[in-house]
Amino acid sequence: MIRPEPARWFEILVARDDAFIALEALAGTGAVEIEWRRAETAAGATARVNPLLRDYGNLARRYRAYWPAPHLRASARVAPADALAAAIDRIHAWAAEAKPGIERLQAVETELAQLDTVAQVLERMRSAPIDFSEIGAPGARLAACVFAYPTGARLALPASLLLHPVEIGDETYLLAVGTPEAIEPLAQEVTAAGGRRSAVPQWLRPSAEENLALVAERRAAAAQDAVALRAALAQLNARHGLAATLGDVVRATWCFENVGAIAGGDVFSRITGWTSDRDRLAAAIESSEARALASFPRPPRGVHPPLLLHNPWWARPFEVFSRLFGMPGEHGADPSMLLAIAVPLLFGYMFGDVGQGLVLVAAGFWLRKRMPVLRLLIPAGLSAALFGLAFGSVFSVEHWIHPLWLNPLERPLVVLAVPLAGGVVFLSLGFFLSALGAAWRGELGEWLATEGGFVLVYFGILGLFLHEASALVALAGAALFALGHARAGGAIGALKALGELAERLMQLLINTLSFARVGAFALAHAGLSSAVVALAEAAGGAIGYVVVLAIGNVVILALEGLVVSIQTTRLVLFEFFARFFQAEGREFRPLAPPPVTAEEKP
């Protein structure tokens, strides 16, 4: 389980008209990634499909606002490109009949918008001493317009125009009267500012009251026309089966966006790719109505399989750390199961408190579906609660329970030393995974002759804290490291290796010391908890004690929860992963489910 597994290559020979059905069945498994064989790239099919998609895009830009919602129906025995071509032909037939009615409807909708604008301006200018019939009178030498633009837009208003601004909501309505030559530049400015222009109707009466009644009458008539035109359009849509036709386009578009144009002959097509579950793929094809034959031969030369991680359920949330770097190679190790133990230990040691840990567990359980990465709060919180028992801390109070191990503030050196020892073990596991990868590549001997020497030097240096004889182990490791590199580079290679050894050893010792921060954060947590309790006791009274203690715990949960999470991630990614991890693999990306499947299985 610790080694990524390559996905299995499959080939499906399917009747050309059943390719759509087969693809939907494959996508429904969630275990298929499509990859076309190089010899079967669908250049010819793509040349046919691209013009169809462009034609559909033009139709959509023109008529989408008047289309019903797509109706997804069961797959038919027709090739995706043929289905798309037939659907576009039906849309063209619909457009030829719908165009006159849509143009009339657009004119009516424009009239309604203009009437609404005029009505709002007239409403705000009821008391203005203006004869509105003079503004829009036909044959007048002056022109009049109403502009609407976002309030706050900076416009250069010409002094040659008679202007009357009115603010309504977030917009400014500007009645402008003047020569057409003076109005036109203002219209361009309003358009650039995101505004719009409405002509002043020529049928206006002298008073605002008369005009409002007239506008209401015209608006009611226009709205009635709009309703009748929409009803006629709906009948036309139903007669042409436009909703089902658009559903066919949606399904064909899904195919081209997620799979590509399918190449094939007049009778058969070939679908190829990778699967994470051979049995599920075979069952899906067998249960579908597609006339297809699936096989699982060796992959063609030159293709690289995507890789799959097979971890137990309790380790899967920790795959997020590997994916931050990428996918380990086929001969690399997936450390998710080790991290499922190490990460909660690191977090819990720095955040040891029974009450706060259980709060994190509850938060992780509540948020696990909204933000899956926060599922990690559940094991981290449980670990924090267990370390809280060890440190005797409950919601920052350290006298409610007796510590099962120690009080951090009373024995700080022990609290600092334990993570250092744990860091050595953690880094050693990284070297073990590095050796395991070398063994899978068949390069274990070379690894032992080079990296093995480096590891011996590391353990020899650490062993000096226990016995001086371990210096011999370090010297033996240095000699092994130098001789291992001398096989390829001679004496010069050996000297370079010794320089590299010194540099890497210094870096590794610093990495080891960085685990002392785990103990430092545990002490900081204990110190901050003591401060919170001291403030609570100084607040006076039971209510003040509870309020200050609650606020202090909220601050600790928010502040330390974030900082400890960052420190844990940093130790894992920069100290542990650097020992062995190489993102050389490609992640398996299953085919997205088809729209019809999403409708049937919400």
BANU-456066 format. One line per 2 residues: number of its first residue (from 1); their letters; for each residue x, y, z of C-alpha. Coordinates in Angstrom, 2 decimals. Layout:
residues N
NUM	a	X/Y/Z ~ ... $
//
This chain:
residues 602
1	mi	0.00/0.00/0.00 ~ 2.93/2.33/0.50 $
3	rp	3.96/2.03/-3.15 ~ 1.82/3.79/-5.82 $
5	ep	0.22/1.38/-8.26 ~ 0.03/2.11/-12.01 $
7	ar	-3.43/2.19/-13.55 ~ -4.42/-0.56/-16.02 $
9	wf	-4.55/0.13/-19.77 ~ -7.80/-0.75/-21.53 $
11	ei	-9.10/-0.77/-25.08 ~ -12.76/-0.91/-26.02 $
13	lv	-13.93/-1.69/-29.54 ~ -17.44/-0.29/-29.83 $
15	ar	-20.01/0.13/-32.57 ~ -19.64/3.69/-33.86 $
17	dd	-23.23/4.62/-33.05 ~ -22.87/3.23/-29.50 $
19	af	-19.75/5.22/-28.57 ~ -21.83/7.78/-26.69 $
21	ia	-23.56/5.11/-24.58 ~ -20.23/3.41/-23.83 $
23	le	-18.57/6.66/-22.76 ~ -21.40/7.53/-20.37 $
25	al	-21.20/4.07/-18.84 ~ -17.43/4.44/-18.40 $
27	ag	-17.75/7.91/-16.89 ~ -20.32/6.66/-14.42 $
29	tg	-17.77/4.28/-12.89 ~ -15.45/7.09/-11.76 $
31	av	-12.64/4.65/-12.53 ~ -11.68/5.60/-16.09 $
33	ei	-9.25/8.10/-17.57 ~ -9.39/8.49/-21.35 $
35	ew	-6.11/8.60/-23.28 ~ -6.17/8.13/-27.01 $
37	rr	-3.52/6.04/-28.67 ~ -1.12/8.18/-30.64 $
39	ae	-1.84/6.23/-33.82 ~ -5.53/6.95/-33.44 $
41	ta	-5.57/10.67/-32.83 ~ -8.84/12.02/-34.06 $
43	ag	-7.57/14.76/-36.36 ~ -10.23/14.05/-38.96 $
45	at	-13.00/13.89/-36.40 ~ -11.81/17.13/-34.77 $
47	ar	-11.84/18.86/-38.14 ~ -15.50/18.00/-38.41 $
49	vn	-16.47/18.82/-34.82 ~ -14.81/22.23/-34.42 $
51	pl	-16.94/23.98/-37.08 ~ -20.04/22.46/-35.48 $
53	lr	-19.06/23.84/-32.07 ~ -18.37/27.28/-33.56 $
55	dy	-21.76/27.23/-35.30 ~ -23.44/26.31/-32.02 $
57	gn	-21.55/29.10/-30.21 ~ -22.85/31.66/-32.71 $
59	la	-26.42/30.40/-32.27 ~ -26.06/30.49/-28.50 $
61	rr	-24.78/34.07/-28.45 ~ -27.73/35.16/-30.55 $
63	yr	-30.62/33.17/-29.08 ~ -29.56/31.71/-25.70 $
65	ay	-31.73/34.23/-23.80 ~ -34.82/32.79/-25.51 $
67	wp	-33.97/29.09/-25.11 ~ -35.62/26.80/-22.55 $
69	ap	-33.53/24.81/-20.06 ~ -31.96/21.73/-21.71 $
71	hl	-33.84/18.49/-21.19 ~ -31.47/15.55/-20.78 $
73	ra	-32.90/12.33/-22.13 ~ -31.59/8.79/-22.39 $
75	sa	-28.75/8.17/-24.79 ~ -29.61/7.23/-28.34 $
77	rv	-27.60/4.99/-30.64 ~ -25.86/7.78/-32.49 $
79	ap	-22.26/8.95/-32.62 ~ -21.54/12.18/-30.66 $
81	ad	-20.52/14.16/-33.76 ~ -23.63/12.98/-35.61 $
83	al	-25.80/13.87/-32.61 ~ -24.30/17.37/-32.47 $
85	aa	-24.72/17.92/-36.21 ~ -28.36/16.80/-36.11 $
87	ai	-29.07/18.99/-33.07 ~ -27.58/22.07/-34.73 $
89	dr	-29.66/21.45/-37.85 ~ -32.78/21.37/-35.68 $
91	ih	-31.74/24.60/-33.92 ~ -31.27/26.31/-37.30 $
93	aw	-34.75/25.19/-38.33 ~ -36.13/26.58/-35.08 $
95	aa	-34.23/29.87/-35.53 ~ -35.64/30.41/-39.01 $
97	ea	-39.18/30.38/-37.62 ~ -38.39/32.09/-34.33 $
99	kp	-36.36/35.02/-35.67 ~ -39.28/37.36/-36.60 $
101	gi	-41.00/36.81/-33.26 ~ -37.77/37.26/-31.31 $
103	er	-37.05/40.54/-33.10 ~ -40.54/41.80/-32.23 $
105	lq	-40.06/40.65/-28.64 ~ -36.71/42.45/-28.41 $
107	av	-38.32/45.64/-29.71 ~ -41.08/45.38/-27.12 $
109	et	-38.58/44.71/-24.33 ~ -36.58/47.77/-25.41 $
111	el	-39.74/49.87/-25.36 ~ -40.58/48.61/-21.86 $
113	aq	-37.12/49.54/-20.60 ~ -37.37/53.01/-22.10 $
115	ld	-40.84/53.53/-20.63 ~ -39.56/52.51/-17.20 $
117	tv	-36.73/55.03/-17.48 ~ -39.07/57.82/-18.56 $
119	aq	-41.51/56.95/-15.78 ~ -38.80/57.15/-13.10 $
121	vl	-37.59/60.52/-14.38 ~ -41.11/61.93/-14.61 $
123	er	-41.89/60.73/-11.10 ~ -38.93/62.68/-9.70 $
125	mr	-39.75/65.77/-11.80 ~ -43.45/66.09/-10.95 $
127	sa	-42.96/69.56/-9.47 ~ -40.47/70.84/-12.09 $
129	pi	-41.78/73.80/-14.16 ~ -41.14/72.02/-17.46 $
131	df	-43.43/71.69/-20.47 ~ -42.50/68.14/-21.49 $
133	se	-44.35/68.38/-24.81 ~ -41.75/70.92/-25.97 $
135	ig	-38.87/68.55/-25.20 ~ -39.86/65.76/-27.49 $
137	ap	-41.89/67.70/-30.04 ~ -41.33/66.45/-33.57 $
139	ga	-39.59/68.86/-35.87 ~ -37.90/70.77/-33.08 $
141	rl	-34.34/71.95/-33.74 ~ -33.27/70.76/-30.34 $
143	aa	-32.97/67.11/-29.30 ~ -33.65/65.61/-25.89 $
145	cv	-32.32/62.43/-24.30 ~ -32.41/60.70/-20.94 $
147	fa	-29.10/59.17/-19.83 ~ -28.74/56.72/-16.96 $
149	yp	-25.30/55.97/-15.52 ~ -23.79/54.80/-12.21 $
151	tg	-23.79/57.50/-9.57 ~ -20.25/58.68/-8.99 $
153	ar	-19.13/58.25/-12.60 ~ -17.11/61.28/-13.62 $
155	la	-18.45/62.80/-16.83 ~ -17.44/66.01/-18.57 $
157	lp	-20.85/67.68/-18.89 ~ -20.97/70.17/-21.80 $
159	as	-21.97/73.71/-20.83 ~ -23.92/74.07/-24.09 $
161	ll	-26.59/71.58/-22.92 ~ -29.54/72.15/-20.65 $
163	lh	-29.11/69.41/-18.02 ~ -31.32/68.18/-15.21 $
165	pv	-29.82/65.33/-13.12 ~ -31.92/63.13/-10.83 $
167	ei	-30.48/60.41/-8.57 ~ -32.58/57.24/-8.31 $
169	gd	-31.06/54.39/-6.35 ~ -27.50/53.71/-7.48 $
171	et	-27.97/55.51/-10.77 ~ -28.09/59.09/-11.95 $
173	yl	-30.71/59.95/-14.55 ~ -29.76/62.95/-16.64 $
175	la	-32.27/64.80/-18.81 ~ -30.26/66.56/-21.52 $
177	vg	-31.65/69.08/-24.00 ~ -29.55/70.70/-26.74 $
179	tp	-28.37/70.33/-30.29 ~ -27.75/66.80/-31.56 $
181	ea	-24.09/67.72/-32.15 ~ -23.64/68.58/-28.46 $
183	ie	-25.55/65.56/-27.17 ~ -23.62/62.93/-29.12 $
185	pl	-20.25/63.33/-27.26 ~ -22.11/63.06/-23.95 $
187	aq	-23.77/59.85/-25.16 ~ -20.36/58.36/-25.88 $
189	ev	-19.12/59.25/-22.40 ~ -22.18/57.69/-20.77 $
191	ta	-21.68/54.47/-22.75 ~ -18.02/54.33/-21.73 $
193	ag	-19.07/54.74/-18.07 ~ -21.39/51.73/-18.34 $
195	gr	-24.57/53.76/-18.71 ~ -27.35/53.75/-21.28 $
197	rs	-29.32/56.19/-23.36 ~ -33.05/56.51/-23.85 $
199	av	-34.77/58.77/-26.32 ~ -37.46/61.12/-25.02 $
201	pq	-40.79/60.04/-26.51 ~ -42.31/62.47/-29.01 $
203	wl	-45.80/61.92/-27.67 ~ -45.23/63.60/-24.31 $
205	rp	-47.91/65.94/-22.93 ~ -47.16/69.23/-21.10 $
207	sa	-47.50/68.02/-17.47 ~ -45.77/65.20/-15.63 $
209	ee	-49.10/63.87/-14.32 ~ -50.52/63.46/-17.82 $
211	nl	-47.34/61.78/-19.02 ~ -47.22/59.31/-16.13 $
213	al	-50.74/58.18/-16.93 ~ -49.84/57.92/-20.60 $
215	va	-46.67/55.94/-19.84 ~ -48.61/53.52/-17.64 $
217	er	-51.14/52.96/-20.42 ~ -48.46/52.33/-23.05 $
219	ra	-46.50/50.11/-20.69 ~ -49.50/47.90/-19.99 $
221	aa	-50.08/47.46/-23.72 ~ -46.39/46.65/-24.34 $
223	aq	-46.31/44.18/-21.45 ~ -49.36/42.41/-22.89 $
225	da	-47.62/42.18/-26.27 ~ -44.52/40.75/-24.59 $
227	va	-46.57/38.06/-22.82 ~ -48.24/37.07/-26.08 $
229	lr	-44.91/36.92/-27.93 ~ -43.30/34.80/-25.20 $
231	aa	-46.25/32.39/-25.25 ~ -45.96/32.06/-29.02 $
233	la	-42.23/31.45/-28.66 ~ -42.84/28.77/-26.01 $
235	ql	-45.26/26.98/-28.37 ~ -42.68/27.15/-31.12 $
237	na	-40.00/25.73/-28.77 ~ -42.26/22.84/-27.84 $
239	rh	-43.19/22.13/-31.47 ~ -39.51/21.90/-32.41 $
241	gl	-38.53/19.91/-29.30 ~ -35.95/22.57/-28.55 $
243	aa	-35.34/21.57/-24.89 ~ -34.48/17.98/-25.87 $
245	tl	-32.35/19.23/-28.75 ~ -30.37/21.46/-26.37 $
247	gd	-29.99/18.45/-24.05 ~ -28.42/16.52/-26.93 $
249	vv	-25.99/19.41/-27.43 ~ -25.09/19.43/-23.72 $
251	ra	-24.28/15.72/-23.78 ~ -22.28/15.97/-27.01 $
253	tw	-20.39/18.98/-25.65 ~ -19.55/17.02/-22.49 $
255	cf	-18.09/14.32/-24.70 ~ -15.90/16.72/-26.70 $
257	en	-14.76/18.70/-23.64 ~ -13.84/15.67/-21.51 $
259	vg	-12.95/13.03/-24.07 ~ -12.31/14.74/-27.39 $
261	ai	-13.51/13.84/-30.83 ~ -13.75/10.07/-31.21 $
263	ag	-11.98/8.68/-34.21 ~ -13.08/5.54/-35.93 $
265	gd	-14.30/3.95/-39.08 ~ -17.76/3.78/-40.54 $
267	vf	-18.70/0.85/-38.32 ~ -16.48/0.77/-35.22 $
269	sr	-14.75/3.20/-32.89 ~ -11.98/2.50/-30.39 $
271	it	-11.97/3.97/-26.87 ~ -8.68/3.67/-24.97 $
273	gw	-7.30/4.84/-21.66 ~ -6.58/3.83/-18.06 $
275	ts	-8.71/2.33/-15.36 ~ -8.32/2.03/-11.62 $
277	dr	-10.81/-0.85/-11.41 ~ -10.85/-3.44/-14.20 $
279	dr	-13.87/-5.31/-12.86 ~ -15.97/-2.18/-12.50 $
281	la	-15.15/-1.13/-16.06 ~ -16.09/-4.54/-17.44 $
283	aa	-19.33/-4.57/-15.45 ~ -20.26/-1.06/-16.67 $
285	ie	-19.77/-2.01/-20.32 ~ -21.65/-5.26/-19.86 $
287	ss	-24.62/-3.61/-18.16 ~ -24.83/-0.81/-20.74 $
289	ea	-26.65/-1.24/-24.04 ~ -23.49/-0.51/-26.01 $
291	ra	-22.30/-3.16/-28.46 ~ -18.73/-3.14/-27.23 $
293	la	-15.84/-5.45/-26.41 ~ -13.35/-4.50/-23.65 $
295	sf	-9.80/-5.83/-23.41 ~ -6.86/-5.07/-21.12 $
297	pr	-3.64/-5.47/-23.11 ~ -0.22/-4.11/-22.22 $
299	pp	-0.02/-0.33/-22.67 ~ 1.50/0.94/-25.93 $
301	rg	5.14/1.97/-25.94 ~ 5.89/5.51/-24.91 $
303	vh	2.84/6.07/-22.72 ~ 3.22/6.54/-18.98 $
305	pp	0.47/5.24/-16.73 ~ -1.15/7.47/-14.11 $
307	ll	-0.61/6.27/-10.57 ~ -3.05/5.28/-7.85 $
309	lh	-2.66/5.54/-4.10 ~ -4.17/2.67/-2.13 $
311	np	-4.43/3.70/1.49 ~ -6.85/2.55/4.22 $
313	ww	-9.67/4.96/5.04 ~ -7.90/6.35/8.10 $
315	ar	-4.84/7.37/6.07 ~ -6.59/8.86/3.02 $
317	pf	-7.06/12.36/4.52 ~ -3.27/12.56/4.91 $
319	ev	-2.73/12.08/1.16 ~ -3.15/15.85/1.00 $
321	fs	0.48/16.28/2.11 ~ 1.82/14.19/-0.78 $
323	rl	-0.43/15.95/-3.27 ~ 0.95/19.32/-2.14 $
325	fg	4.24/18.19/-3.66 ~ 2.76/16.12/-6.47 $
327	mp	2.37/12.42/-7.14 ~ 5.25/10.13/-6.11 $
329	ge	6.80/8.18/-8.96 ~ 6.17/4.53/-9.70 $
331	hg	9.29/3.65/-7.71 ~ 8.64/6.21/-4.95 $
333	ad	6.92/5.76/-1.61 ~ 3.62/7.22/-0.50 $
335	ps	4.08/8.19/3.18 ~ 0.38/8.77/3.95 $
337	ml	0.11/5.91/6.47 ~ 3.19/7.13/8.35 $
339	la	1.83/10.67/8.34 ~ -1.47/9.42/9.76 $
341	ia	0.52/8.68/12.92 ~ 3.19/11.38/12.86 $
343	vp	1.05/14.41/12.07 ~ -1.43/13.94/14.97 $
345	ll	1.52/13.28/17.32 ~ 3.27/16.52/16.29 $
347	fg	0.07/18.56/16.49 ~ -1.14/17.06/19.75 $
349	ym	2.22/17.52/21.50 ~ 2.19/21.25/20.68 $
351	fg	-1.51/21.68/21.51 ~ -1.98/19.43/24.56 $
353	dv	-5.35/20.25/26.14 ~ -8.32/17.97/26.70 $
355	gq	-11.08/20.56/26.25 ~ -9.53/22.41/23.32 $
357	gl	-8.72/19.12/21.59 ~ -12.32/17.97/21.83 $
359	vl	-13.47/21.34/20.42 ~ -11.19/20.74/17.42 $
361	va	-12.67/17.25/17.01 ~ -16.20/18.72/16.97 $
363	ag	-15.16/21.43/14.49 ~ -13.51/18.89/12.20 $
365	fw	-16.56/16.62/12.33 ~ -18.88/19.55/11.54 $
367	lr	-16.78/20.97/8.70 ~ -15.57/17.69/7.16 $
369	kr	-18.04/17.82/4.25 ~ -17.82/21.57/3.61 $
371	mp	-13.99/21.57/3.53 ~ -12.66/17.99/3.32 $
373	vl	-9.13/19.02/4.33 ~ -10.49/19.99/7.75 $
375	rl	-11.15/16.30/8.43 ~ -7.57/16.37/9.68 $
377	li	-8.82/18.29/12.72 ~ -10.46/15.10/14.00 $
379	pa	-7.28/13.00/14.54 ~ -5.32/16.15/15.45 $
381	gl	-7.91/17.12/18.07 ~ -8.03/13.59/19.50 $
383	sa	-4.25/13.63/19.82 ~ -4.38/17.05/21.50 $
385	al	-6.93/15.72/23.98 ~ -4.72/12.70/24.82 $
387	fg	-1.68/14.93/25.32 ~ -3.93/17.15/27.45 $
389	la	-4.42/14.14/29.74 ~ -0.65/13.62/29.77 $
391	fg	-0.04/17.30/30.64 ~ -3.07/17.68/32.95 $
393	sv	-4.65/20.59/31.05 ~ -8.40/21.10/30.49 $
395	fs	-9.46/24.37/28.83 ~ -6.14/25.88/30.04 $
397	ve	-6.84/24.97/33.69 ~ -4.10/22.72/35.05 $
399	hw	-5.50/21.77/38.44 ~ -8.76/20.08/37.41 $
401	ih	-7.00/16.79/36.59 ~ -3.67/15.35/37.60 $
403	pl	-1.19/15.03/34.68 ~ -0.57/11.44/33.65 $
405	wl	2.99/12.34/32.58 ~ 4.24/15.80/33.61 $
407	np	3.46/19.50/33.84 ~ 5.35/21.14/30.91 $
409	le	6.31/24.27/32.87 ~ 7.80/22.21/35.72 $
411	rp	10.06/20.06/33.47 ~ 10.82/22.12/30.36 $
413	lv	14.05/20.29/29.41 ~ 12.21/16.98/29.14 $
415	vl	9.50/18.64/27.04 ~ 12.20/19.96/24.66 $
417	av	14.24/16.74/24.55 ~ 11.44/14.32/23.64 $
419	pl	10.61/15.99/20.29 ~ 14.31/15.99/19.41 $
421	ag	14.39/12.22/19.81 ~ 11.14/11.96/17.90 $
423	gv	12.62/14.11/15.14 ~ 15.55/11.68/14.76 $
425	vf	13.09/8.81/14.40 ~ 10.97/10.79/11.93 $
427	ls	13.94/11.71/9.75 ~ 15.23/8.14/9.92 $
429	lg	11.92/6.96/8.51 ~ 12.55/9.32/5.61 $
431	ff	15.89/7.62/4.96 ~ 14.17/4.23/5.16 $
433	ls	11.65/5.30/2.49 ~ 14.54/6.56/0.36 $
435	al	16.24/3.16/0.63 ~ 12.93/1.43/-0.15 $
437	ga	12.55/3.47/-3.34 ~ 16.10/2.58/-4.35 $
439	aw	15.32/-1.10/-3.79 ~ 12.21/-0.85/-6.00 $
441	rg	14.36/0.73/-8.71 ~ 16.96/-2.02/-8.31 $
443	el	19.54/0.49/-7.07 ~ 19.81/-0.52/-3.43 $
445	ge	23.51/-1.37/-3.69 ~ 24.36/2.04/-5.06 $
447	wl	22.21/3.66/-2.38 ~ 23.99/1.78/0.40 $
449	at	27.39/2.81/-1.03 ~ 26.48/6.50/-1.01 $
451	eg	23.40/7.48/1.01 ~ 24.00/4.58/3.39 $
453	gf	27.35/6.15/4.28 ~ 25.69/9.49/4.87 $
455	vl	23.15/7.89/7.21 ~ 25.97/6.18/9.15 $
457	vy	27.70/9.54/9.62 ~ 24.44/11.04/10.90 $
459	fg	23.86/8.25/13.42 ~ 27.53/8.32/14.42 $
461	il	27.38/12.05/15.21 ~ 24.19/11.59/17.22 $
463	gl	25.71/8.62/19.02 ~ 28.44/10.86/20.49 $
465	fl	25.81/11.98/23.00 ~ 25.73/8.39/24.26 $
467	he	29.24/7.03/23.74 ~ 32.43/8.41/22.22 $
469	as	33.05/5.19/20.29 ~ 30.30/6.14/17.87 $
471	al	32.82/8.46/16.25 ~ 34.16/5.33/14.55 $
473	va	30.74/4.75/13.01 ~ 30.77/8.32/11.68 $
475	la	34.26/7.87/10.21 ~ 33.27/4.58/8.60 $
477	ga	30.20/6.23/7.10 ~ 32.29/9.11/5.71 $
479	al	34.72/6.65/4.15 ~ 31.86/4.65/2.62 $
481	fa	30.29/7.81/1.26 ~ 33.55/8.99/-0.30 $
483	lg	34.41/5.56/-1.77 ~ 30.92/5.20/-3.17 $
485	ha	31.29/8.46/-5.10 ~ 34.88/7.63/-6.03 $
487	ra	33.66/4.71/-8.16 ~ 32.21/7.17/-10.64 $
489	gg	34.36/10.26/-10.14 ~ 37.68/8.93/-8.94 $
491	ai	39.70/10.87/-6.39 ~ 38.17/14.16/-7.45 $
493	ga	34.72/12.66/-6.99 ~ 35.67/11.48/-3.51 $
495	lk	36.88/14.94/-2.50 ~ 33.73/16.55/-3.87 $
497	al	31.68/13.96/-1.98 ~ 33.36/14.87/1.31 $
499	ge	32.50/18.53/0.73 ~ 28.93/17.58/-0.08 $
501	la	28.85/15.37/3.01 ~ 29.85/18.25/5.29 $
503	er	27.25/20.57/3.81 ~ 24.41/18.03/3.89 $
505	lm	25.32/16.86/7.38 ~ 25.20/20.41/8.71 $
507	ql	21.81/20.93/7.08 ~ 20.49/17.65/8.46 $
509	li	21.63/18.47/12.01 ~ 19.86/21.83/11.74 $
511	nt	16.76/20.00/10.49 ~ 16.97/17.75/13.53 $
513	ls	17.30/20.70/15.90 ~ 14.23/22.29/14.33 $
515	fa	12.13/19.61/16.00 ~ 12.94/21.31/19.31 $
517	rv	10.34/23.85/18.21 ~ 7.70/21.20/18.87 $
519	ga	8.69/21.27/22.53 ~ 8.98/25.06/22.47 $
521	fa	5.41/25.36/21.21 ~ 4.24/22.95/23.91 $
523	la	5.86/25.21/26.52 ~ 4.37/28.31/24.86 $
525	ha	0.94/26.68/24.95 ~ 1.33/25.89/28.64 $
527	gl	2.57/29.43/29.37 ~ -0.29/31.06/27.48 $
529	ss	-2.78/28.81/29.28 ~ -1.34/29.85/32.65 $
531	av	-1.65/33.51/31.65 ~ -5.29/33.03/30.67 $
533	va	-6.08/31.33/34.00 ~ -4.28/34.12/35.93 $
535	la	-6.32/36.78/34.12 ~ -9.52/34.84/34.78 $
537	ea	-8.75/34.63/38.49 ~ -7.93/38.35/38.59 $
539	ag	-11.27/39.24/36.93 ~ -13.10/38.59/40.19 $
541	ga	-16.32/36.65/40.67 ~ -17.52/33.48/39.06 $
543	ig	-18.99/35.22/36.00 ~ -15.82/37.19/35.29 $
545	yv	-13.77/34.03/35.70 ~ -15.88/32.09/33.19 $
547	vv	-16.03/34.95/30.67 ~ -12.27/35.60/30.69 $
549	la	-11.50/31.88/30.57 ~ -13.86/31.41/27.61 $
551	ig	-12.38/34.36/25.71 ~ -8.86/33.14/26.43 $
553	nv	-9.64/29.65/25.12 ~ -11.16/31.08/21.95 $
555	vi	-7.99/33.14/21.38 ~ -5.79/30.08/21.98 $
557	la	-7.86/27.93/19.63 ~ -7.73/30.51/16.85 $
559	le	-4.14/31.70/17.27 ~ -2.32/28.55/18.30 $
561	gl	-4.47/26.32/16.13 ~ -3.26/28.23/13.08 $
563	vv	0.38/28.48/14.17 ~ 0.65/24.82/15.21 $
565	si	-0.95/23.68/11.94 ~ 1.63/25.69/9.99 $
567	qt	4.52/24.31/12.04 ~ 3.31/20.73/11.59 $
569	tr	2.97/21.21/7.83 ~ 6.41/22.79/7.67 $
571	lv	8.10/19.93/9.54 ~ 6.43/17.35/7.31 $
573	lf	7.06/19.03/3.97 ~ 10.48/20.58/4.47 $
575	ef	12.20/18.27/6.95 ~ 10.63/14.87/6.24 $
577	fa	9.75/14.93/2.54 ~ 13.18/16.32/1.60 $
579	rf	14.75/12.98/2.62 ~ 13.03/10.85/-0.05 $
581	fq	10.09/12.38/-1.91 ~ 10.29/13.06/-5.65 $
583	ae	7.15/14.12/-7.50 ~ 7.82/12.08/-10.64 $
585	gr	4.41/10.47/-11.08 ~ 1.18/11.47/-12.76 $
587	ef	-2.07/11.43/-10.82 ~ -5.00/9.38/-12.10 $
589	rp	-7.79/11.78/-13.09 ~ -11.10/9.97/-13.68 $
591	la	-13.41/11.07/-16.45 ~ -15.97/13.61/-15.26 $
593	pp	-19.51/12.20/-14.94 ~ -21.81/12.96/-17.87 $
595	pv	-24.67/15.43/-17.43 ~ -27.31/12.73/-17.75 $
597	ta	-25.70/10.85/-14.86 ~ -25.74/13.99/-12.74 $
599	ee	-29.45/14.35/-13.42 ~ -30.26/10.78/-12.52 $
601	kp	-28.03/10.58/-9.45 ~ -28.15/14.01/-7.71 $
//
